Amino acid sequence: MDVLRFAVEPVPPESGSGFQVLIYVNGIEMTKAGAGLGMDPYDVLVPENTFLPRLEPHTLGVARCGCGVYGCGALQM
């Protein structure tokens, strides 16, 4: 069975400040490989957890560029 885990961790100092949501699949961190940084928790968890399933298919951002800007270099799922 595959294991999916989400973690909120600090952004590395070289990328600014704040926090990021990292996604681990079977213990391997995937968001940094996708674009550099995980998404800011306030963009994907507040006020609604966008990772929860919905009735309709949808796409959401899961990673952003190392500069911290979503859209500069991003990964969607």
N, C-alpha and C positions, 0 to 999 in steps of 0.2 A: 504494500500500500504506500502511495506517495504521501508526503507530509508537506503541507503548506502552512507557513508561519509569517505573521506580520510583526514588525518591531518598530517602535518609535525611538530613534536615536539622534544624538546631536549631529549637526552638519559639521564636516571637518573644518578646522580653522581657515584653511586656504580657500574655502568656498564661501566664507562669510560666517553668519551666525544663524541660530534657530535650530529647528529640528526637521527630521525627514522620516517618512515611512518606508522602511526597507522590507522587501519581500524575499523570503527564503523558500526554496523548493528543495526538499530532501537535505536540508542543512546548508545548501549553497545559496549565497546572497546573489540575487539576480538583477536588482535595480541598478546598481552601479555599472554593471556590464551593459545594461540597456542604454543608458544615457549619461550617467555620471552621478546623479543624486536621486534619492527618492523624493516623492512629492512632499510638500509641506503638509503636516497633519491638518491644518486649518483649511486646506484646499480639498481634501478627500475624506475627512472624518467629521468635520464640523460645518454646519449644524446637522448634517446627515452623513452616515457612513455609506459612501458611494461604492464600496466593495461588496455590499450585500446584494444578493440576487434580486432581480426584478422580473416582472411578468414579461416585459418586452426586452429583446436583445439591445444592448447598449455598449458603447465604447467609453473608456475612461483613461485618463492619463495616469501612469504608474511611475514614471521617471522623468526627470528634467536634466538639462545640461548642467555641467559642473559649475557654471557661472550662476546658477540658481534660477534662471529664467526658463519657464515652460514655453516651448515653441522654438527656442534657439536650437536645441537638440532635445528631442523628447521621444518617449516610448509610450504607445497606447496599447491597450488590450481590449 
